[in-house]
């Protein structure tokens, strides 16, 4: 049985964790997998419930944090080397930037037969200044030379990585979309909707708009607040918005909401009479989807956002910026409405159209499940990855 060492930076909610967890669980017994993870940052909520629920016991390398720290990064590199020598994997498969650097260098130093890396997103624009971005690109091109295969999670991302940024030769790239457990977004929606709305005192006649994700600059929540302000001013409907998640821009976003005149409550409040709620992190995303009428995303840069796949699985219409791999997962005009990332008026108009027009919400929402259920199932992910692993291993045989 071939062995896979799968390396992930941390157990926090999002596509990388779900992708790594499902592959670790469901590639067995064809492949024996060890999942290696680093520490999350202080403001991030622990998502170990995902691996616990799948019966996975990760091996921790605390030094492999998300932030760059030369001393800790070197310690992480040495620890990963020791684990590779002990476990003797046939494949090392890294996910996200820090594991991609530490893991690929350690794997090559230990002469692992096959080295694979998945880009769940990238930081080649909208994150850092030009000098830091050039340094990161140079480092990633070096790491690309250490890789036998590089996985992009959408065709748009493959185009960016292989053609626009020239991370590695095109022949090394393979498109393997995310795979998720989407069945829960189809089941028990009526009761889940009742529970979510009862928790926050939301009436049946209120249109609920939710945005789900880390509160960090690249997620561009300021656009969401600007669009929400226009909707609240321009619609006679009862509208309530939820910002689900947490992170470094939380206080800044609360200040921006106040400056825009948008009253809000937080998860600590006992009542939620205002038009906006900051909930922090929650694990019941299926209840949030059921309780919402519209799911929004405003990112400057994205790979394949899980929240939009899950929204469509729950038959909820999407309003989003048109960046990264979003056009690969949202059928514009069929399952959602998209606007350019700098187009505040376009985003606000799309959001207002969905708030005002129930028939449009129903039509776009009802198209969602058929669009994503098979394309983004974890069963398809496992089949695709198994076939790629076998191809790569066969190429190593004399």
Protein Blocks (a to p, Z undefined) as FASTA:
>chain_A
ZZdddddfbdcedjklmmmmmmmmmmpckbccddddddddfklccfklmmmmnopacddd
fklcfbdcfklmmmmmmmmmmmmmmnopabdcdedjklmmmmmmmmmmnopabacdddfb
dckeokbcfklmmmmmmmmmmmmmmpmbdcdfbfklmmmmmmmnomacfklpccdddddd
fklmmgoklmmmmmmmmmnopafkbccdddeddddfklommmmmmmmmmmmmmpcbdcdd
ddedddjklmmmmmmmmmnopacddfkbmbdfbfbdcebjafklmlmmmmpmbdcdfbfb
dcbdfklmmmmmnopacddddehjllmmmcghkloccddfklmklmmmmmmmmmmmmmlm
mmmmmmmmmmmmmmmgfklmmmmmmmmmmmmmmmmpZZ
